[in-house]
Amino acid sequence: MRVIDSHTGGEPTRIIIEGGPDLGDGPISDRRALFAEKYDHYRTMCVCEPRCSDATVGALLCDPVDPTCTAGVIFFNTAGYLGMCGHGVIGLLVTLAYLGKINPGAHRIETPVGIVTAELLTANKVRLENIESYRFRSNVTVNVPGLGAVTGDVAWGGNWFFLVDGTPLALSLKNVSELTHVSSKIRRALSDAGVTGKGGAEIDHVEFFQDPPESDADSRNFVLCPGGAYDRSPCGTGTSAKLACLAADGKLDPEEIWVQESIVGSRFAASYRVGKGGGVIPSITGEAFVFGETQLVFQNDDPFRLGIA
């Protein structure tokens, strides 16, 4: 299996460009379902230990159905499959440019939750226009064992988020272990309380916010991802969910720039336009860098050939 590794704002993306499963040529959402049903071992072989870490998002590069699209992509991690991944799309475009497959300009990308447009601005900078994002519920309070009442918003940005009002700890790297523990407890409390996204969808991301240490960013965040790792980037879908909440509260105007900083200090410049469905169409600009080309080897007598999952 041939993969290209990149990072977007510190968050790794591993893209399978050769040796992935043959999923046919149906809609990307159907191919994702087939991937999960019959070929899930490709996921665990690619992103689980001992070949990878739980911080990495994997991506399978696919031929698109729509001839106006440059590529299709299915995102996954150690926990399962993602609807969309903002940092991953940025990493995808930079990877395709690195391979000489695309030139600067706008490119339409098929994902399981719809088509997104991403513009390659330079060899490493991409502006992503995400799917329509929206706040589903506001001021939801859950009781978290050992923490008490926690209030936040439920929002969709391509994945489901619980955006907490504030943070229980300062958002610094020295607090990552405790932040991960606390956010995991909040996620379990949401599930136990029956708090879900639209249609009963699981809320698998939890996000904290605080004012950043530097004045030229608008916010710093911590994002718990489904596999239990924290997002090193500001999180593209999480920033999209944040924009939806800011817009719903009248705190951010269309086209106004919002600079979202991650817990490691990387940044996305974000804005939105009004969507047709009452939500927002987020625009996220960030940088990615390729750092590895790898040929993964799967020996038949390796007891962890399929990964530790």
C-alpha positions in Angstrom: 0.0 0.0 0.0 1.5 3.4 -1.0 0.6 6.3 1.2 1.5 10.0 1.3 1.7 11.6 4.8 1.1 15.3 5.4 0.1 17.5 8.3 -2.3 20.5 8.3 -1.5 22.8 11.2 0.2 19.9 12.9 -2.6 17.4 12.4 -1.5 14.4 10.3 -3.3 13.0 7.2 -2.4 9.7 5.6 -3.7 9.3 2.0 -3.9 6.0 0.3 -2.9 6.6 -3.3 -2.2 2.9 -4.3 -3.2 -0.5 -2.9 -6.5 0.4 -1.3 -9.7 -1.6 -1.7 -11.7 -1.7 -4.9 -15.0 -0.1 -4.0 -16.5 0.2 -7.5 -17.8 3.5 -9.0 -21.0 4.2 -7.0 -21.7 7.3 -4.9 -19.0 8.1 -2.4 -21.4 7.5 0.5 -22.2 4.0 -0.8 -18.5 3.3 -1.2 -17.9 4.4 2.3 -20.6 1.9 3.5 -19.0 -0.9 1.5 -15.5 0.0 2.8 -16.9 -0.3 6.4 -18.8 -3.5 5.7 -16.3 -5.6 3.8 -12.9 -3.9 3.8 -12.5 -2.3 7.3 -9.2 -4.1 7.7 -7.7 -1.7 5.2 -8.6 1.1 7.7 -7.0 -0.7 10.6 -3.9 -1.6 8.6 -3.4 2.0 7.5 -4.0 4.1 10.6 -3.9 1.8 13.7 -0.8 0.9 15.6 1.9 -0.3 15.0 2.0 1.5 11.7 0.4 4.8 12.8 -1.0 6.7 15.7 -4.5 7.7 16.9 -3.9 11.3 15.9 -3.8 10.5 12.2 -6.8 10.8 9.9 -6.7 8.4 7.0 -8.1 9.1 3.5 -8.8 6.8 0.6 -8.4 8.7 -2.7 -11.2 7.7 -5.1 -12.4 8.4 -8.6 -15.3 10.9 -8.5 -18.7 10.2 -9.9 -19.3 13.8 -10.9 -17.1 14.6 -13.9 -16.8 18.2 -12.7 -15.0 16.9 -9.5 -11.2 16.5 -9.3 -11.4 13.6 -6.8 -13.4 11.7 -4.3 -12.3 10.9 -0.8 -13.3 8.7 2.1 -12.0 9.8 5.5 -11.4 7.5 8.5 -9.5 7.2 11.7 -8.8 4.6 14.4 -12.4 4.8 15.6 -14.2 4.5 12.3 -15.3 6.7 9.4 -15.8 10.5 9.1 -18.4 12.3 7.1 -16.0 15.2 6.2 -12.6 16.3 7.4 -11.5 19.9 6.8 -7.9 19.5 7.6 -7.9 16.4 5.5 -9.2 18.1 2.4 -6.5 20.8 2.8 -4.0 18.0 3.1 -5.5 16.2 0.1 -5.1 19.2 -2.2 -1.5 19.8 -1.1 -0.7 16.1 -1.6 -2.3 16.1 -5.1 -0.2 19.2 -6.0 2.9 17.6 -4.6 2.3 14.6 -6.9 1.8 17.0 -9.9 -1.8 15.9 -10.4 -3.4 19.4 -9.9 -2.6 23.0 -10.5 -3.5 26.1 -8.5 -7.2 27.0 -8.7 -10.5 25.7 -7.5 -11.2 22.0 -7.3 -14.5 20.2 -6.4 -14.0 17.2 -4.1 -16.7 14.5 -3.5 -17.1 13.4 0.2 -19.6 11.1 1.7 -21.6 14.1 3.0 -21.5 16.1 -0.3 -19.3 18.0 -2.6 -16.9 20.6 -1.2 -14.8 23.1 -3.1 -11.2 23.8 -2.3 -8.9 26.3 -3.9 -5.2 25.6 -4.1 -3.7 29.0 -3.5 -0.1 28.0 -3.3 1.8 24.8 -3.0 0.9 24.6 0.7 -2.1 26.9 1.2 -5.7 26.0 0.5 -9.0 27.7 1.0 -11.8 25.2 1.7 -15.5 26.0 1.2 -17.3 23.4 3.3 -20.8 22.0 3.2 -23.6 24.0 4.7 -23.2 24.0 8.5 -25.7 24.8 11.2 -26.5 24.9 14.9 -28.9 22.2 15.8 -29.5 22.9 19.5 -28.3 25.8 21.7 -27.6 26.0 25.5 -27.8 22.2 26.1 -26.9 21.3 29.7 -25.7 17.9 30.8 -24.6 16.7 34.2 -21.1 15.2 34.0 -19.9 13.0 36.9 -17.1 14.8 38.8 -17.6 17.9 36.8 -21.2 19.0 37.3 -23.4 20.9 34.8 -21.8 21.6 31.4 -23.5 23.8 28.9 -22.9 23.9 25.1 -24.3 23.9 21.6 -24.8 21.0 19.3 -23.8 21.9 15.8 -23.0 20.3 12.4 -19.9 21.2 10.4 -19.6 17.9 8.4 -19.3 16.0 11.7 -21.4 16.5 14.9 -19.9 18.7 17.7 -20.7 19.7 21.2 -19.2 23.2 21.6 -18.8 23.9 25.3 -19.4 27.3 26.7 -15.8 28.0 27.9 -13.2 25.5 29.1 -12.7 23.6 32.4 -8.9 24.1 32.1 -6.5 26.5 30.4 -6.0 25.4 26.8 -2.3 24.6 26.9 -0.3 21.6 25.9 0.5 20.8 29.6 -3.2 20.2 30.2 -3.8 17.9 27.1 -4.2 14.7 29.2 -6.7 16.3 31.6 -8.6 18.0 28.8 -8.8 14.7 26.9 -10.1 13.0 30.1 -12.7 15.7 30.8 -13.9 16.0 27.2 -14.3 12.2 27.0 -16.5 12.3 30.1 -18.6 15.0 28.5 -19.0 12.9 25.4 -20.1 9.9 27.5 -22.5 12.1 29.5 -24.1 13.3 26.2 -24.7 9.7 25.1 -26.1 8.7 28.5 -28.4 11.7 28.5 -29.7 10.9 24.9 -28.3 14.1 23.5 -27.7 13.6 19.8 -27.4 15.3 16.5 -30.1 15.4 13.9 -31.8 12.0 13.4 -30.2 10.6 16.5 -26.7 10.9 15.1 -23.9 10.4 17.7 -22.1 13.5 18.8 -18.5 12.3 18.5 -16.5 15.6 18.8 -16.3 17.8 21.9 -14.8 21.3 21.6 -13.6 23.8 24.2 -12.8 27.5 23.6 -11.0 30.3 25.3 -9.5 33.7 24.4 -6.0 33.1 22.8 -2.8 34.3 24.4 -2.1 36.4 21.3 -4.5 39.2 20.4 -4.5 38.7 16.7 -6.5 35.4 16.9 -10.2 35.4 17.9 -10.3 32.2 19.8 -8.2 29.1 20.8 -9.8 25.7 20.8 -9.3 22.1 22.0 -11.1 19.4 20.0 -11.6 15.8 21.1 -11.8 13.5 18.1 -13.7 10.2 17.9 -10.6 8.0 18.4 -9.8 9.8 21.7 -7.0 11.9 20.3 -7.0 15.7 20.3 -6.9 17.7 17.1 -3.6 19.4 16.6 -5.1 21.7 13.9 -7.9 24.2 14.7 -10.2 21.5 13.1 -12.0 22.4 9.8 -15.3 20.9 10.6 -15.1 22.2 14.2 -14.4 25.7 13.0 -17.3 25.4 10.6 -19.6 24.4 13.5 -18.2 27.4 15.5 -19.0 29.8 12.6 -22.6 28.4 12.5 -23.0 29.1 16.2 -21.5 32.6 16.0 -23.8 33.5 13.0 -26.8 32.1 14.8 -26.0 34.3 17.8 -25.4 37.4 15.6 -21.8 37.6 16.8 -20.2 37.3 13.3 -21.3 38.9 10.1 -21.0 37.3 6.7 -17.5 37.5 5.1 -16.1 38.7 8.5 -12.8 36.9 9.2 -12.6 34.7 12.3 -9.1 33.5 13.2 -9.3 30.1 15.0 -6.2 29.0 16.8 -5.5 25.4 17.9 -4.1 24.3 21.2 -0.7 23.9 19.5 -0.8 27.4 18.0 -1.6 26.7 14.4 -4.4 28.8 12.8 -7.2 28.8 10.3 -8.6 32.0 8.8 -12.4 31.5 8.5 -15.5 33.3 7.3 -18.9 32.4 6.0 -21.7 33.2 3.6 -25.3 32.6 4.2 -26.5 29.1 3.0 -29.7 28.3 1.2 -30.9 26.0 4.0 -30.7 28.6 6.8 -27.2 27.7 7.9 -23.8 29.0 6.8 -21.3 28.0 4.1 -17.9 28.2 5.8 -14.7 29.1 4.2 -11.5 27.8 5.9 -8.0 28.8 4.8 -5.0 26.8 6.2 -1.6 25.3 5.2 -0.5 21.7 4.9 2.9 20.2 4.3 3.9 16.8 2.9 6.4 15.0 5.1 6.5 11.4 4.0 6.0 8.9 1.2 5.6 5.4 2.5 5.2 1.9 1.1 3.4 0.0 3.9 4.3 -3.7 4.1 1.9 -6.4 5.3 3.8 -9.7 5.9 1.6 -12.8 6.2 3.2 -14.0 9.4 3.0 -10.6 11.2 0.7 -11.1 14.1 -0.3 -7.4 13.9 -0.6 -7.4 10.1 -4.2 -6.0 10.3 -3.2 -3.4 13.0 -4.0 -3.3 16.7 -7.7 -2.4 16.8 
